[in-house]
Amino acid sequence: MKAKKPTTVPHTTMHVLMGILTIVIMVLVGTTVYLLMNRPAKPTATSQKQPAPQVSKNDDTEGTEFLTPTATSTANTTIVSDDDLVMTTTTPISFADPQVRFTPRVPVYRFKPDLSDVVRADELDFSPEQQQMLAKNGFAVTPSVAFEFYPLYETDRYEQMPFFVTTDSLAHSYHLLFSLVLKRMEEQKLSASLIKLTDRMLAVSLDQYNQLKGTAWEEPARRNVGFFSVAKLLNDPRAQTPDMVKDQVTQELALIEAHAGRTSSPLFPQLQEDYSQYVPRSHYTKSEQLKAYFKSMMWYGRIGFNMTRAEDIRSAALMTMGLRDAKIRLRWQQITDPISFIVGQSDDSGWAEFEQVMKNAFPDSSTLAALTKDTAGFAKLTEEVKNLPKPQINSGHISDTTINRETEFRFMGQRFTMDASIFQQLIHDKVPGRMLPEGLDIPAAYGSEEAGKLIADSINPIYISQMAAVKKSLAEQTVAQRTATLYGSWMYALQPLASPAPKGYPWFMLNQAWTRKQLATYLASWTELKHDTVLYAKQAYAAEMGGSPEEPPQKDDRGYVEPQPLFYARLAALADMTIQGLGQRNLLDDKSREALQRMSALSRSLQTISVKELENAKLSDDEYDIIRAYGGDLEHIWNDVQDNEGQSTLDTPAALVTDVATNPLGGEVLQEGTGYIARIYAVVPIDGKPHITQGGVFTHYEFSNAMSDRLTDEVWRNMLNNDSVPKMPAWTDAFITP
């Protein structure tokens, strides 16, 4: 059969079609840019208008205030050609809340106190304390000097010992991947965008300053030049500083590098800034690029412009005018959009909110001349800004006895997180005299009775009243609100660990010691979350009172999965949400995507296995093989996140530290840390017989430290190596043996 000759299009027709297509594309891009310029909603990962804060009142306090998180995450952006300024349109990403149904029916099992009837227990040399704790609780945790999880499991695999797969080890694996993705995103995308954004805003500010000389707007314009010059110099110390701000910028840079603590800002004398926050920590110590990015973003996130002061209002207005340039604004959004998806919305008002009040106040603010001549419009603006939402988290120093958080404009404000908001409601001035929170406040707020009993202030009537109001507010949130971001979804995945195991679970889980072990896991994983997001998440401040292939097993090495099916299901959903949200933003490389996909699949396998364990169903040979291979899976993930080949756990140990709250009056911070990986032994039921299994769990630390000495991972690890760390919380003695 003769092939049909293809139809051709005459050249003239082709030119006409191409011309029409070009016009259509220009119209679409122009329309999108116009909509972005006139969009009233806050430019966050949700593009929805921020709901009004929920306020719960009680008789003893002024109120418990929570900023209700939005239900889904979106990032509606446009495509604009400006070097690397290409942002793709994305669709809403939400957490797929898994529903896991099962009926726990593990038969009651017992064993002799000397463990003589426990399969393979005779191969382990237990101390009297370990044997006693195993007989009492069915499990025991023993300190070790393991730097990571996978070596513990791989050593046991070579020795053909049965594994105990822990929630700790899988939660840590997600932290490794999350931290890797964040670091690569910052190195490969955000750092360069931040430098270009700073250059453009500095140029705009200089132009504004030159036009506004001799007016009431000159000084605010000059300070904006200084504001962006500081960020410029933090990224490029060789850059030239404009003469009109040179001295003050030099002083600011000196204070940032000294990071000694609280003092007046040279550029903004009415501002008392905590310069200790500029110590690069978390993964930001790994390169000069990341250190510079950290300090610049901390500067943009912390320096606020007070909406009760005329000069600050003018500064905010000028920045907002600069961001009317579509390319500058899209550069700004290129940075803030992924951060909004990962961590959350800014806790402070920014350019989008300010743009709206400017439109309300000024009939014409299209030019600097029109803006500065309209004195009546500015008078109206000073009233309009009073209606901007107040921040929910106090991240500065307030000299009054009672917090009165004033509205501030921030160029790129730090992010609201629910745990920081919980802390804010449970420290001074809400709970007078309580200058630092406890990590246990978080699981207690989400319903953990055991955590509540362990909190030192749990008998304080005001604390009790505040905690009740916090619990009520949290209970009113929907799952969609809790999981609108990766940060919130991570916390949601940990929630099953905050509750005691119900009847029908294995015997070793039905005691207070196990409930406390779960709290330690919860707090350690939460510590990793706070560590990874220390740059972006706003921190609460108290008010001032004033292996290789192995031979087939010759011994019974069948292992056991810690049965937490809902935790595994939620962790799989979190990994999927990470892939989807960052993938469509072109912020996920193939290697990271594959690692997250493997983790998602592994989590679902562990979910399936743990459901079968709880329903007393027999595991298949393939499922036991998944448990046997678990150490190799952990090692694969660990290798995926290393910067260089040939690195060992000595180079990148699991231990880390972060600061989560600040007491400015006492000059101290609350530090949360994880240490060496401890070994856990658990007596589990397999085929109706008690078997000994072993695995790895977190060690968790909480302590106060000098504000001027916020610890880095490197310093903390040296403290661990020198055995100079504080003791772990006393309540962990219930499950940790010497």
C-alpha positions in Angstrom: 0.0 0.0 0.0 1.4 3.3 -1.0 2.2 5.6 1.9 0.2 8.9 2.1 2.3 11.9 1.2 2.6 14.2 4.3 0.7 17.5 4.1 3.0 20.6 4.0 2.3 24.1 5.2 3.3 27.0 2.9 5.9 29.3 4.3 3.6 32.3 4.3 0.9 30.4 6.3 3.6 29.2 8.7 4.8 32.7 9.4 1.2 33.9 10.0 0.6 31.0 12.5 3.9 31.7 14.3 3.0 35.3 14.6 -0.4 34.5 16.1 1.1 32.0 18.5 3.7 34.6 19.6 0.9 37.1 20.3 -1.1 34.6 22.3 1.9 33.7 24.5 2.7 37.4 25.1 -0.9 38.0 26.2 -0.9 35.0 28.5 2.4 36.0 30.2 1.3 39.6 30.5 -2.0 38.6 32.0 -0.3 36.3 34.5 2.2 39.0 35.5 -0.7 41.5 35.9 -2.6 39.1 38.2 0.5 38.5 40.3 1.1 42.3 40.6 -2.5 42.9 41.8 -2.9 39.7 43.9 -4.1 40.7 47.4 -3.4 37.4 49.1 -0.2 36.6 51.0 2.4 35.0 48.6 2.9 31.7 50.4 2.8 28.1 49.5 -1.0 28.3 49.7 -2.1 31.4 47.7 -5.2 31.5 49.9 -5.9 34.5 52.1 -4.6 33.8 55.7 -7.5 33.0 58.0 -8.1 35.1 61.1 -6.3 33.8 64.2 -8.4 31.6 66.5 -8.5 33.0 70.0 -9.5 30.9 73.0 -10.0 32.8 76.2 -9.7 31.6 79.8 -10.1 33.3 83.2 -6.4 33.3 84.1 -4.7 34.6 80.9 -5.2 37.1 78.2 -5.9 34.4 75.7 -4.3 31.6 73.7 -3.7 32.7 70.1 -3.1 30.3 67.2 -2.7 31.1 63.6 -4.7 28.5 61.9 -2.6 26.8 59.1 -4.2 26.5 55.7 -5.4 23.2 54.3 -3.4 22.8 51.1 -0.2 24.0 49.5 -0.1 25.7 46.1 2.4 27.7 44.2 0.8 29.3 41.2 3.7 31.0 39.4 4.5 32.0 35.9 7.2 31.5 33.4 9.4 34.5 32.8 12.8 34.5 31.0 15.4 36.3 33.0 18.6 34.2 33.1 17.6 31.4 35.4 14.3 33.0 36.5 12.0 30.3 35.2 9.2 29.1 37.5 6.8 26.5 36.4 3.1 26.5 37.2 2.4 24.0 40.0 -0.8 22.3 41.3 -1.9 22.1 44.9 -0.2 19.4 46.9 -1.8 18.0 50.0 -0.9 15.2 52.5 -2.7 12.0 51.6 -3.8 11.0 55.1 -3.6 7.2 55.2 -6.3 5.2 56.8 -4.9 2.0 58.4 -7.5 -0.4 59.8 -6.6 -3.4 61.9 -7.6 -5.2 65.2 -4.7 -5.8 67.5 -4.9 -9.3 68.9 -1.3 -10.4 70.0 -1.7 -13.2 72.5 -0.2 -12.6 76.0 3.2 -14.2 76.3 5.5 -14.6 79.2 9.1 -15.8 79.8 11.3 -16.7 82.7 13.1 -13.9 84.5 16.5 -15.5 83.7 15.5 -15.5 80.0 16.4 -19.2 79.7 13.3 -19.9 77.5 13.8 -16.9 75.2 15.1 -18.0 71.8 18.7 -17.0 71.3 19.0 -14.9 74.5 21.7 -17.3 75.7 24.0 -16.0 72.9 24.0 -12.5 74.4 25.9 -11.5 77.6 23.4 -9.4 79.5 24.4 -7.5 82.6 22.3 -8.1 85.7 20.6 -4.6 85.1 19.8 -5.5 81.5 18.4 -8.9 82.4 16.3 -7.3 85.2 14.9 -4.7 82.9 14.1 -7.2 80.2 12.3 -9.4 82.7 10.3 -6.4 84.0 9.4 -4.5 80.8 10.2 -6.9 78.0 12.7 -4.6 76.5 15.8 -2.6 77.5 17.9 0.2 76.0 21.7 0.2 76.5 24.0 3.1 75.6 26.6 2.6 72.9 29.0 4.6 70.9 27.5 3.9 67.6 27.6 7.0 65.3 24.8 5.9 63.0 21.9 3.4 62.9 22.9 1.2 60.0 26.2 -0.1 61.5 24.3 -1.6 64.4 22.0 -3.5 62.1 24.7 -4.5 59.6 26.9 -5.9 62.4 23.9 -7.9 63.7 23.2 -9.1 60.1 26.7 -10.5 59.7 26.3 -12.3 63.1 22.9 -13.5 62.0 21.1 -11.9 65.0 17.4 -11.2 64.7 16.6 -7.5 64.0 14.2 -5.3 65.8 13.2 -2.6 63.3 12.6 0.6 65.1 10.6 3.7 64.3 13.7 5.7 65.4 15.8 4.4 62.6 13.2 5.1 59.9 12.4 8.5 61.2 16.1 9.3 61.1 16.3 8.1 57.5 13.7 10.7 56.5 15.6 13.4 58.3 18.7 12.4 56.3 16.8 12.7 53.0 15.0 15.9 54.0 18.2 17.6 55.1 19.9 16.5 51.9 17.1 17.9 49.6 17.0 21.2 51.6 20.8 21.6 51.4 21.0 20.8 47.6 18.0 23.2 47.0 19.8 26.0 48.8 23.2 25.3 47.2 21.9 24.9 43.6 19.0 27.3 43.5 18.1 29.5 46.4 21.6 30.9 47.2 22.1 32.3 43.7 18.5 33.6 43.6 19.1 35.4 46.9 22.2 37.1 45.6 20.4 38.3 42.5 17.4 39.4 44.4 19.6 41.4 46.8 21.5 43.0 43.9 18.2 44.1 42.3 16.7 45.5 45.5 19.9 47.3 46.4 19.9 49.0 43.0 16.2 49.9 43.3 16.8 51.3 46.8 19.8 53.4 45.6 17.7 54.9 42.8 14.9 55.6 45.3 17.3 57.3 47.7 18.7 59.6 44.9 15.2 60.6 43.9 14.0 61.3 47.5 16.8 63.5 48.8 15.5 66.5 50.6 12.1 64.8 51.4 10.7 63.1 54.5 11.4 59.8 52.7 15.1 60.3 52.4 16.1 58.7 55.6 13.9 55.6 55.2 15.3 55.2 51.7 18.8 55.5 53.1 18.2 52.9 55.7 16.8 50.5 53.0 20.1 51.0 51.1 21.8 49.9 54.3 19.5 47.0 54.8 20.2 45.5 51.4 23.9 46.4 51.6 24.3 44.3 54.7 22.8 41.3 52.9 25.0 42.1 49.9 28.2 42.2 52.0 27.3 39.0 53.8 27.4 37.2 50.4 30.2 39.2 48.9 32.6 40.8 51.4 34.5 42.4 48.6 31.5 44.4 47.4 31.5 48.2 47.6 29.3 49.8 50.3 27.5 53.1 49.4 29.1 56.0 51.3 25.9 57.2 53.0 25.6 53.9 55.0 29.2 52.6 55.1 29.9 53.1 58.8 26.6 51.6 60.0 26.8 48.7 57.6 30.4 48.0 58.8 29.1 48.0 62.4 26.2 45.7 61.6 28.6 43.2 59.9 30.9 43.3 62.9 28.0 42.5 65.3 26.8 39.7 63.0 30.2 38.1 62.9 30.7 38.5 66.7 27.2 37.1 67.4 27.6 37.9 71.0 23.9 38.6 71.8 21.5 41.4 72.2 22.3 45.0 71.4 21.0 48.0 69.5 21.2 47.9 65.8 23.4 50.5 64.2 21.1 50.9 61.2 17.9 50.7 63.2 18.7 52.2 66.6 15.3 51.6 68.1 15.7 47.9 67.4 17.3 45.5 69.9 18.6 42.7 67.9 19.7 39.3 69.1 22.9 38.8 67.1 23.5 35.4 68.6 21.0 34.1 66.0 23.5 34.7 63.2 25.8 31.8 64.3 25.6 29.4 61.2 24.4 26.0 62.5 22.7 22.8 61.3 24.0 21.9 57.8 24.9 25.6 57.1 28.4 25.0 58.6 29.4 22.8 55.7 30.5 25.5 53.2 31.2 29.2 53.0 28.3 29.4 50.5 25.9 28.0 53.0 27.2 30.1 55.8 26.7 33.3 53.8 23.2 32.1 52.7 22.3 31.4 56.4 23.4 34.8 57.6 21.7 36.7 54.8 18.4 34.8 55.2 18.5 35.3 59.0 19.0 39.0 58.4 16.0 39.2 56.0 13.9 37.0 58.3 14.6 38.8 61.6 14.9 42.5 60.9 11.5 44.0 61.3 10.0 47.4 60.5 7.7 48.5 63.2 4.3 49.7 61.9 3.9 52.2 64.7 6.9 54.3 63.5 6.5 56.6 60.5 10.1 56.0 59.2 9.6 52.2 59.3 6.2 52.5 57.4 8.0 54.5 54.7 10.8 51.9 54.5 8.2 49.2 54.0 6.3 51.2 51.4 9.5 51.8 49.4 10.4 48.0 49.5 6.9 47.2 48.4 7.2 49.6 45.4 10.5 47.8 44.5 8.7 44.5 44.5 6.1 45.7 42.0 8.8 45.0 39.4 7.5 41.6 38.1 11.0 40.1 37.7 12.1 41.2 41.2 9.0 39.8 42.7 9.3 36.5 40.9 12.9 36.3 42.1 11.6 36.8 45.7 8.9 34.2 45.1 11.4 31.7 43.7 13.0 31.7 47.2 9.9 32.0 49.4 7.6 29.5 47.5 9.5 26.3 48.3 10.1 27.5 51.9 6.4 28.1 52.3 5.7 24.6 51.1 8.4 23.0 53.3 8.0 25.0 56.5 5.0 27.4 56.4 3.8 30.9 55.9 5.6 34.0 57.2 4.5 34.9 60.7 4.8 38.6 59.8 3.2 40.9 57.2 5.1 41.3 54.0 4.9 43.1 50.7 1.6 41.5 49.6 -0.2 42.7 52.7 1.4 46.0 52.5 0.6 46.4 48.8 -3.1 46.1 49.7 -3.0 48.7 52.4 -1.1 51.1 50.1 -3.8 50.7 47.5 -6.4 51.5 50.1 -4.5 54.6 51.3 -3.2 56.1 48.1 -5.3 56.8 45.0 -2.0 57.0 43.1 1.2 55.4 44.3 2.5 54.4 40.9 5.5 56.8 41.1 7.7 58.0 43.9 6.7 61.6 43.2 3.0 60.7 43.6 3.7 58.7 46.7 5.7 61.3 48.6 3.5 64.3 47.7 0.3 62.7 49.0 0.5 63.6 52.8 -3.1 62.8 53.3 -2.5 59.3 51.8 0.4 58.7 54.1 -1.7 59.7 57.1 -4.3 57.2 56.0 -1.6 54.6 55.5 -0.4 55.0 59.1 -4.0 54.1 60.1 -4.4 51.3 57.6 -1.3 49.4 58.8 -2.9 49.1 62.2 -5.2 46.6 60.6 -2.4 44.3 59.5 -2.3 41.0 61.4 0.0 40.8 64.4 2.6 38.0 64.6 1.7 35.0 66.6 5.3 34.3 67.7 7.5 36.8 69.6 11.0 36.4 68.1 12.6 39.5 69.6 13.0 41.3 72.8 10.1 43.0 74.5 10.8 45.1 77.6 7.3 45.3 78.9 6.1 42.8 81.5 3.3 41.7 79.2 3.8 40.9 75.6 2.2 43.3 73.2 3.3 42.0 69.9 3.4 44.9 67.5 2.8 44.5 63.8 6.0 44.5 61.8 6.9 44.3 58.2 9.6 41.8 57.2 11.1 41.5 53.8 11.3 37.8 54.0 9.9 36.9 57.4 10.6 33.7 59.3 7.9 31.1 59.3 5.0 30.3 61.6 5.1 26.7 63.0 2.6 25.2 65.3 5.2 24.0 67.8 6.6 27.5 68.2 3.1 28.8 68.8 2.5 26.1 71.4 5.7 27.2 73.2 4.7 30.9 73.0 1.5 30.1 74.9 3.3 28.2 77.6 6.1 30.6 78.6 6.2 34.1 80.1 4.1 36.2 79.9 1.3 33.7 79.3 2.8 31.6 82.2 4.5 34.2 84.4 8.0 33.4 85.3 8.3 30.4 82.9 11.1 31.7 80.8 11.9 28.5 78.8 9.5 25.7 77.6 10.2 22.0 77.6 10.2 19.8 74.6 7.6 17.7 76.4 5.2 20.6 76.0 4.7 19.5 72.4 3.5 15.9 72.8 1.6 17.0 75.9 -0.3 19.6 73.9 -1.2 16.9 71.4 -2.7 14.7 74.1 0.1 12.7 75.7 -0.8 12.2 79.3 2.6 10.8 80.2 4.4 13.8 78.8 2.1 16.1 80.8 3.0 14.2 84.0 6.7 14.6 83.4 6.6 18.4 82.9 8.0 20.3 85.8 5.4 23.0 85.7 2.5 20.6 85.4 1.2 21.6 88.8 1.2 25.3 88.1 -2.5 26.4 87.9 -1.8 29.0 85.2 0.2 26.5 83.1 -2.6 23.9 83.5 -5.1 26.5 82.3 -3.0 27.6 79.4 -2.3 24.0 78.4 -6.1 23.2 78.4 -6.7 26.1 76.1 -3.8 25.0 73.8 -5.3 21.5 73.6 -8.7 22.8 72.8 -7.4 25.0 70.0 -5.3 22.1 68.5 -8.3 19.7 68.7 -10.3 22.1 66.5 -7.8 21.8 63.7 -8.4 19.6 60.7 -5.9 17.1 59.4 -5.6 19.2 56.3 -4.6 22.2 58.4 -2.1 20.2 60.4 -0.4 18.8 57.3 -0.4 21.8 55.0 3.4 21.8 54.9 6.2 19.2 55.1 7.0 20.5 58.5 3.5 20.0 59.8 3.2 16.6 58.1 6.4 15.4 59.8 4.9 16.4 63.2 1.7 14.6 62.2 3.6 11.5 61.4 5.0 11.4 64.9 1.7 11.7 66.6 1.1 7.9 67.0 4.2 7.8 69.2 2.6 10.2 71.7 0.0 7.7 72.8 0.3 4.6 74.9 -0.2 1.2 73.1 -3.7 -0.2 73.6 -4.7 -3.7 74.7 -3.8 -6.3 72.1 -0.4 -5.0 71.4 2.7 -7.0 72.3 3.4 -7.3 76.0 6.7 -5.3 75.8 4.7 -2.2 74.7 2.1 -2.3 77.4 4.0 -0.5 80.2 5.0 3.0 81.3 8.7 2.4 80.3 7.6 1.8 76.6 5.4 4.9 76.6 8.4 6.9 77.8 10.6 5.3 75.2 8.1 6.4 72.5 8.3 10.0 73.9 12.1 9.9 73.6 11.7 8.8 69.9 9.1 11.6 69.3 11.4 14.3 70.9 14.5 13.1 69.0 12.8 13.1 65.6 11.2 16.5 66.4 14.8 17.7 67.3 16.0 16.6 63.9 13.1 18.6 62.3 13.9 21.7 64.4 17.6 21.3 63.5 16.9 21.0 59.7 14.6 24.1 59.7 16.4 26.3 62.2 17.0 29.0 59.6 13.4 29.3 58.5 11.1 28.5 61.5 10.5 31.4 63.8 11.7 30.8 67.3 9.7 31.6 70.4 11.1 34.2 72.8 9.8 34.7 76.4 8.9 38.3 77.3 11.3 40.0 79.6 10.2 40.6 83.1 11.7 43.2 82.7 27.4 -4.5 53.6 28.0 -7.3 51.3 26.0 -10.5 50.4 25.9 -13.1 53.2 25.5 -16.9 53.4 21.9 -18.2 53.9 21.1 -18.1 57.6 21.9 -21.2 59.6 20.2 -19.9 62.8 16.7 -18.6 63.5 17.3 -14.9 62.6 13.7 -14.0 62.0 13.3 -10.4 63.2 10.4 -8.1 64.3 9.1 -4.7 63.2 8.2 -2.3 66.0 4.4 -2.4 65.3 3.4 1.2 64.6 1.5 0.8 61.3 0.0 4.3 61.4 3.5 5.9 61.8 4.9 4.0 58.8 1.8 4.9 56.7 2.2 8.6 57.5 5.9 8.5 56.9 5.3 7.0 53.5 2.7 9.7 52.7 5.2 12.4 53.9 7.9 11.0 51.5 5.4 11.0 48.7 4.4 14.6 49.5 8.0 15.6 49.5 8.5 14.0 46.0 5.4 15.7 44.5 5.8 19.1 46.0 9.5 19.6 45.3 9.5 17.6 42.1 7.0 19.9 40.4 9.1 22.9 41.5 12.2 21.3 39.8 13.9 21.1 43.1 14.5 17.4 43.3 17.3 15.6 41.5 16.9 12.0 40.3 19.1 10.5 43.0 17.0 12.2 45.8 13.8 11.3 44.1 14.8 7.6 43.9 15.9 7.6 47.5 12.6 9.0 48.7 10.7 6.5 46.5 12.7 3.7 48.1 11.9 5.0 51.6 8.2 5.3 50.8 8.1 1.7 49.5 10.0 0.5 52.6 7.7 2.4 54.9 4.7 0.7 53.3 6.3 -2.7 53.6 6.9 -2.1 57.3 3.3 -0.9 57.7 2.1 -4.2 56.1 4.3 -6.3 58.3 3.4 -4.5 61.5 -0.3 -4.9 60.8 0.2 -8.7 60.4 2.2 -8.8 63.6 -0.6 -7.0 65.5 -3.2 -9.3 64.0 -1.2 -12.3 64.9 -0.8 -13.4 61.3 2.1 -15.3 60.0 4.8 -13.4 58.1 5.9 -14.7 54.7 9.5 -15.6 53.9 9.8 -12.5 51.8 8.6 -10.3 54.7 11.2 -11.8 56.9 13.8 -11.1 54.2 12.7 -7.4 54.2 13.5 -7.3 57.9 16.9 -9.1 57.4 17.8 -6.6 54.7 16.8 -3.6 56.8 20.4 -2.6 57.7 21.4 -2.6 54.1 18.4 -0.4 53.2 19.5 2.1 56.0 23.1 2.0 54.7 21.9 2.7 51.1 19.9 5.8 52.3 22.9 7.0 54.3 25.2 6.6 51.3 22.8 8.5 49.1 23.1 11.6 51.3 26.8 11.8 51.6 28.6 14.7 49.8 31.7 12.7 49.0 32.5 9.1 48.3 34.5 7.4 51.0 33.0 9.2 53.9 32.4 7.2 57.1 30.1 7.7 60.0 33.0 9.3 61.8 32.8 12.1 59.3 29.0 12.6 59.4 27.6 11.1 62.6 23.9 11.1 63.4 24.3 13.3 66.5 23.1 16.9 66.2 22.0 19.8 68.3 19.7 22.8 67.8 18.2 25.7 69.8 14.4 25.9 70.0 13.5 28.8 72.3 15.2 31.9 73.9 15.0 33.5 77.3 16.4 37.0 76.7 16.3 38.1 80.3 18.4 35.2 81.5 20.6 35.2 78.4 19.9 31.5 77.7 18.5 29.2 75.1 16.8 25.8 75.2 18.9 23.3 73.4 17.7 19.9 72.1 20.2 17.3 71.0 20.6 13.7 69.9 23.6 11.6 70.8 25.1 8.2 70.0 22.7 5.6 68.8 21.7 3.3 71.6 21.0 -0.4 71.3 17.6 -1.8 72.1 16.8 -5.4 73.1 13.2 -6.5 72.9 11.6 -9.9 73.7 9.0 -10.4 70.9 6.5 -13.2 70.0 7.3 -15.2 66.9 5.3 -18.3 66.3 4.0 -18.2 69.9 7.5 -18.3 71.4 9.5 -15.4 73.0 12.5 -14.4 70.8 15.2 -11.9 71.6 15.7 -9.2 68.9 17.9 -6.1 68.8 18.1 -2.8 67.0 18.9 0.9 67.4 17.2 3.9 69.0 17.8 7.6 69.5 19.3 9.2 72.6 17.8 12.6 73.4 19.1 15.5 75.4 17.5 18.7 76.6 19.4 21.5 78.5 19.7 25.3 78.7 22.8 27.0 77.4 24.2 30.5 77.1 22.4 32.6 74.4 25.8 33.8 73.2 26.9 30.2 72.8 24.3 28.6 70.5 25.8 25.2 69.8 26.8 23.9 66.4 26.8 20.2 65.5 30.6 20.2 65.4 30.9 21.5 69.0 28.2 19.2 70.2 29.8 16.1 68.7 33.1 17.1 70.4 31.3 17.3 73.7 29.9 13.8 73.1 33.3 12.5 72.2 34.8 14.1 75.3 32.0 12.8 77.5 31.1 16.4 78.5 27.4 16.4 77.7 24.6 16.9 80.2 22.8 13.9 81.5 19.8 12.7 79.6 16.4 13.5 81.2 15.8 11.5 84.4 12.6 10.0 83.1 14.6 8.0 80.5 16.0 5.9 83.4 12.7 3.9 83.1 14.1 2.2 80.0 17.8 2.9 79.7 20.2 0.7 81.7 23.8 1.5 82.5 
